[in-house]
Amino acid sequence: MASENVYVEHCKGVNGLDKVILREVRGYTAEVYLFGGQVTSWKTDRREELLFLSSKAIFQPPKAIRGGIPICFPQFGNIDSLEQHGFARNRLWSVDPDPPPCSSHASSRAFVDLILRQSEEELKIWPHRFEFRLRIALSPAGDLLLTSRIRNANTDGKSFTFTFAYHTYFLVTDISEVRVEGLETLDYLDNLQNRERFTEQGDALTFESEVDKIYLSTPTKIAILDHERKRTFVLRKEGLPDAVVWNPWDKKAKAMADFGDEEYKHMLCVEAACVEKPITLKPGEEWKGRQEISVVPSSYCSGHLDPRRVTFTG
């Protein structure tokens, strides 16, 4: 029987920041930084990277890491007085010494449990006590699983409300050759037009300019097809009714210091989220939101997914 450290390695990453490397027996790996509780890499058994990480990403707290899977909590966007996308992605998480049992990851040995609680600094800007538990796991097949559990730990009887997103940056070969299936005909809020509500037209989504949309009441499964690489990402989600689709395109790319001028061509964010209808928790209540990403060879005869890999694993 292999020892646990074959699957989970604690080490130092860029600029000496603490990170965890997860390894599954088939050869898939994932890297997680404790700063931000953020996945920054997910590689296949052939060492092919699946997540986009900017070559200009700044691994220097408190600046958020540009790429991978940032956690947006307690807000998505910048509607309230909190910083853009909340503070979870800018804080140092801890390894959870007493994680809750997680039946959906029962077969996985490559996982890490992280926890974030409010600090005195956070209480000044968001006056609520909380426990945010995050499990990041690789399934035996190499799928990347993230499960978030957020509990209201207030002792003053007060509820709190939040929005949330897994801000996943997918690495794609050429954005003009990518399409997204599963969001056709749905209503969306367009962040480029003051969150005005529209209805998506046509078939699958394709990309030829900047996009920043929040799709509403989305299915539990969304597919991102990378024609050039002949592979498809399948994103499955629970507890997250919305899906954000974002690519900054050329002008905004040039305006971001931690993003290469041409890198927009090689990334697409498709984010499992809960934005339109915020979640409210009473003291002691807990919310759970989960996403699972798998990668499969694309089937080009029909444009549909390989039917052997489209069932939700639990």
Secondary structure per residue as TSV (DSSP state, phi and psi in degrees):
chain	resnum	aa	ss	phi	psi
A	1	M	-	360.0	127.6
A	2	A	-	-70.9	147.5
A	3	S	-	-78.3	161.5
A	4	E	G	-61.0	-32.6
A	5	N	G	-70.1	-9.1
A	6	V	G	-64.3	-33.2
A	7	Y	T	-95.0	-28.0
A	8	V	E	-133.1	121.2
A	9	E	E	-125.1	126.3
A	10	H	E	-96.6	126.9
A	11	C	E	-154.7	-172.1
A	12	K	E	-103.8	143.0
A	13	G	-	-112.5	-148.7
A	14	V	G	-58.8	137.2
A	15	N	G	56.3	26.6
A	16	G	G	74.9	10.9
A	17	L	-	-71.6	142.7
A	18	D	E	-68.6	135.4
A	19	K	E	-141.9	164.4
A	20	V	E	-124.2	131.8
A	21	I	E	-106.7	126.1
A	22	L	E	-102.3	136.0
A	23	R	E	-132.8	127.5
A	24	E	-	-100.3	158.7
A	25	V	T	-60.0	-31.1
A	26	R	T	-73.4	-13.0
A	27	G	S	112.4	-6.1
A	28	Y	-	-67.4	145.4
A	29	T	E	-134.2	158.5
A	30	A	E	-142.2	147.2
A	31	E	E	-119.2	135.9
A	32	V	E	-130.0	125.9
A	33	Y	E	-93.0	137.5
A	34	L	T	-68.3	-29.0
A	35	F	B	-69.8	115.3
A	36	G	T	86.2	-9.6
A	37	G	T	54.8	43.2
A	38	Q	E	-113.4	126.4
A	39	V	E	-71.2	129.0
A	40	T	E	-117.1	-10.7
A	41	S	E	-153.4	142.3
A	42	W	E	-145.4	113.8
A	43	K	E	-120.2	148.9
A	44	T	-	-78.0	175.8
A	45	D	T	-65.3	-14.1
A	46	R	T	-96.9	11.5
A	47	R	-	67.7	22.1
A	48	E	-	-82.8	126.8
A	49	E	B	-73.3	139.7
A	50	L	-	-112.6	-19.8
A	51	L	B	-107.4	144.8
A	52	F	-	-83.0	132.4
A	53	L	B	-132.7	122.4
A	54	S	-	-61.7	142.1
A	55	S	T	-66.7	-16.2
A	56	K	T	-104.5	11.8
A	57	A	-	-55.6	137.2
A	58	I	-	-103.1	108.6
A	59	F	-	-90.1	66.9
A	60	Q	-	-143.5	94.0
A	61	P	T	-53.9	143.6
A	62	P	T	-94.0	13.5
A	63	K	S	-67.5	129.8
A	64	A	-	-65.9	150.2
A	65	I	-	-81.4	125.4
A	66	R	S	-83.8	98.6
A	67	G	B	130.4	-175.9
A	68	G	S	69.3	-131.8
A	69	I	B	-132.4	82.2
A	70	P	-	-65.2	148.2
A	71	I	E	-99.3	120.0
A	72	C	E	-97.5	108.8
A	73	F	B	-162.8	141.5
A	74	P	S	-89.8	15.9
A	75	Q	-	-146.7	149.2
A	76	F	S	-99.5	133.9
A	77	G	S	83.2	-154.6
A	78	N	S	-139.6	45.0
A	79	I	S	-72.0	-42.5
A	80	D	S	-94.1	-168.4
A	81	S	S	-78.5	-10.1
A	82	L	S	-68.8	163.0
A	83	E	-	-64.3	159.2
A	84	Q	T	-49.0	126.7
A	85	H	T	63.0	20.1
A	86	G	B	77.0	-168.9
A	87	F	S	-110.4	-8.4
A	88	A	G	-60.8	-34.2
A	89	R	G	-79.5	-7.2
A	90	N	G	-110.1	7.9
A	91	R	S	-115.9	158.5
A	92	L	B	-87.5	118.6
A	93	W	-	-87.0	163.9
A	94	S	E	-115.9	154.8
A	95	V	E	-70.7	129.8
A	96	D	-	-75.9	116.2
A	97	P	S	-75.7	-17.0
A	98	D	S	-139.1	65.5
A	99	P	-	-72.1	151.0
A	100	P	-	-71.0	154.1
A	101	P	-	-62.5	145.9
A	102	C	-	-133.2	91.1
A	103	S	G	-63.1	-31.1
A	104	S	G	-69.5	-16.5
A	105	H	G	-111.0	22.4
A	106	A	T	-58.1	-32.5
A	107	S	T	-86.5	-3.9
A	108	S	-	-93.5	136.5
A	109	R	-	-105.7	-18.3
A	110	A	E	-95.1	89.7
A	111	F	E	-152.2	159.9
A	112	V	E	-139.1	141.6
A	113	D	E	-108.7	123.9
A	114	L	E	-116.0	158.4
A	115	I	E	-141.5	142.0
A	116	L	E	-129.8	129.3
A	117	R	E	-121.9	162.3
A	118	Q	-	-65.8	145.9
A	119	S	-	-106.9	172.2
A	120	E	H	-60.4	-33.0
A	121	E	H	-63.5	-45.0
A	122	E	H	-65.9	-38.5
A	123	L	H	-60.6	-26.9
A	124	K	H	-70.6	-33.0
A	125	I	H	-101.5	-22.5
A	126	W	S	-144.8	93.1
A	127	P	-	-78.0	60.9
A	128	H	-	-139.4	144.3
A	129	R	-	-95.5	134.7
A	130	F	E	-147.6	161.0
A	131	E	E	-125.0	120.7
A	132	F	E	-112.8	108.9
A	133	R	E	-102.9	132.0
A	134	L	E	-128.7	120.8
A	135	R	E	-106.6	127.6
A	136	I	E	-115.6	126.2
A	137	A	E	-141.9	152.6
A	138	L	E	-107.2	129.6
A	139	S	-	-74.8	165.0
A	140	P	T	-56.9	-25.2
A	141	A	T	-86.5	-4.5
A	142	G	-	97.3	0.7
A	143	D	-	-66.1	147.9
A	144	L	E	-101.6	121.9
A	145	L	E	-119.3	130.6
A	146	L	E	-126.6	125.7
A	147	T	E	-123.8	122.3
A	148	S	E	-109.4	134.1
A	149	R	E	-126.6	118.9
A	150	I	E	-117.3	124.6
A	151	R	E	-119.5	138.5
A	152	N	E	-79.0	114.3
A	153	A	-	-108.0	18.9
A	154	N	-	-60.7	140.5
A	155	T	S	-106.3	1.9
A	156	D	S	-101.0	9.3
A	157	G	S	81.9	3.1
A	158	K	-	-89.4	138.0
A	159	S	-	-78.1	162.9
A	160	F	E	-137.1	158.8
A	161	T	E	-124.9	141.0
A	162	F	E	-149.4	161.7
A	163	T	E	-117.5	166.8
A	164	F	E	-155.8	149.0
A	165	A	E	-157.0	145.3
A	166	Y	E	-90.5	106.2
A	167	H	-	-85.0	62.4
A	168	T	-	-71.5	125.3
A	169	Y	E	-97.5	107.7
A	170	F	E	-85.5	138.6
A	171	L	E	-86.3	121.5
A	172	V	-	-124.1	159.0
A	173	T	S	-76.0	-46.3
A	174	D	-	-152.4	112.4
A	175	I	G	-56.9	-29.5
A	176	S	G	-72.5	-11.1
A	177	E	G	-111.3	19.7
A	178	V	E	-108.3	144.5
A	179	R	E	-138.5	153.0
A	180	V	E	-118.2	128.6
A	181	E	E	-112.6	142.8
A	182	G	S	117.6	-8.7
A	183	L	-	-113.7	5.5
A	184	E	T	-60.8	142.8
A	185	T	T	66.5	5.7
A	186	L	-	-86.5	156.4
A	187	D	E	-75.7	148.0
A	188	Y	E	-145.3	157.9
A	189	L	E	-102.8	127.3
A	190	D	E	-96.2	110.0
A	191	N	G	-66.9	-17.7
A	192	L	G	-83.1	-8.2
A	193	Q	G	-131.5	50.2
A	194	N	T	54.9	37.7
A	195	R	T	58.8	30.6
A	196	E	E	-66.0	147.8
A	197	R	E	-93.6	131.7
A	198	F	E	-133.8	172.3
A	199	T	E	-116.7	130.7
A	200	E	-	-66.5	136.1
A	201	Q	-	-106.7	163.6
A	202	G	S	76.2	-164.9
A	203	D	S	-88.2	-133.1
A	204	A	S	-64.9	156.1
A	205	L	B	-75.5	134.8
A	206	T	-	-128.2	170.3
A	207	F	-	-133.3	125.0
A	208	E	S	-140.2	6.4
A	209	S	S	-163.8	178.4
A	210	E	-	-56.1	140.8
A	211	V	E	-139.2	138.7
A	212	D	E	-155.5	85.6
A	213	K	E	-127.3	145.6
A	214	I	E	-111.2	105.3
A	215	Y	E	-82.0	141.3
A	216	L	-	-111.0	149.5
A	217	S	S	48.7	53.6
A	218	T	-	-85.2	157.8
A	219	P	-	-67.3	165.6
A	220	T	S	-75.2	-9.4
A	221	K	E	-131.5	130.7
A	222	I	E	-131.0	141.8
A	223	A	E	-117.2	137.1
A	224	I	E	-117.1	111.2
A	225	L	E	-99.7	121.6
A	226	D	E	-103.9	96.9
A	227	H	T	-62.0	-42.3
A	228	E	T	-61.4	-40.8
A	229	R	T	-89.0	-7.0
A	230	K	T	54.9	43.8
A	231	R	E	-138.8	156.4
A	232	T	E	-128.0	130.3
A	233	F	E	-88.4	133.4
A	234	V	E	-113.9	118.3
A	235	L	E	-105.1	121.3
A	236	R	E	-115.9	145.3
A	237	K	E	-146.3	154.1
A	238	E	E	-135.9	137.9
A	239	G	S	76.9	8.4
A	240	L	-	-131.6	89.2
A	241	P	-	-73.1	-20.3
A	242	D	E	-102.2	166.2
A	243	A	E	-143.5	122.1
A	244	V	E	-96.3	134.3
A	245	V	E	-119.9	124.2
A	246	W	E	-142.3	133.3
A	247	N	E	-145.5	126.7
A	248	P	-	-73.7	-20.5
A	249	W	H	61.2	-168.8
A	250	D	H	-71.8	-45.0
A	251	K	H	-66.0	-46.3
A	252	K	H	-70.9	-31.3
A	253	A	H	-59.1	-43.7
A	254	K	H	-67.2	-23.1
A	255	A	H	-86.0	-9.7
A	256	M	-	-98.1	122.0
A	257	A	T	-65.9	-29.6
A	258	D	T	-102.8	31.4
A	259	F	S	-146.3	127.0
A	260	G	-	-66.7	147.1
A	261	D	T	-56.5	-34.7
A	262	E	T	-104.3	2.6
A	263	E	G	-71.7	-17.7
A	264	Y	G	-60.2	-22.1
A	265	K	G	-70.9	-16.9
A	266	H	G	-119.3	19.3
A	267	M	E	-144.0	155.0
A	268	L	E	-151.6	126.8
A	269	C	E	-92.0	123.9
A	270	V	E	-125.7	113.9
A	271	E	E	-119.2	117.9
A	272	A	E	-68.0	125.6
A	273	A	E	-149.0	164.3
A	274	C	E	-134.1	97.9
A	275	V	E	-121.7	-50.1
A	276	E	E	-61.5	-45.2
A	277	K	E	-115.8	98.1
A	278	P	E	-57.8	154.9
A	279	I	E	-92.3	133.4
A	280	T	E	-116.4	129.3
A	281	L	E	-118.7	131.5
A	282	K	-	-81.1	162.8
A	283	P	T	-53.1	131.4
A	284	G	T	89.3	-16.9
A	285	E	-	-79.1	152.7
A	286	E	E	-129.7	141.6
A	287	W	E	-113.0	146.7
A	288	K	E	-129.1	132.2
A	289	G	E	-136.0	135.1
A	290	R	E	-135.6	142.0
A	291	Q	E	-133.8	148.4
A	292	E	E	-133.0	128.2
A	293	I	E	-118.6	130.1
A	294	S	E	-125.2	161.4
A	295	V	E	-126.7	131.5
A	296	V	E	-134.1	155.9
A	297	P	E	-64.5	138.5
A	298	S	-	-74.6	144.2
A	299	S	-	-102.1	113.9
A	300	Y	T	-94.6	-7.2
A	301	C	T	-64.3	-45.2
A	302	S	T	-115.5	-14.3
A	303	G	S	79.7	4.3
A	304	H	-	-98.5	166.1
A	305	L	-	-77.4	157.0
A	306	D	-	-60.5	116.1
A	307	P	G	-64.2	-17.2
A	308	R	G	-74.7	-16.4
A	309	R	G	-119.7	19.3
A	310	V	-	-105.2	3.0
A	311	T	S	-82.9	144.7
A	312	F	-	-76.4	133.1
A	313	T	-	-85.0	4.2
A	314	G	-	126.6	360.0
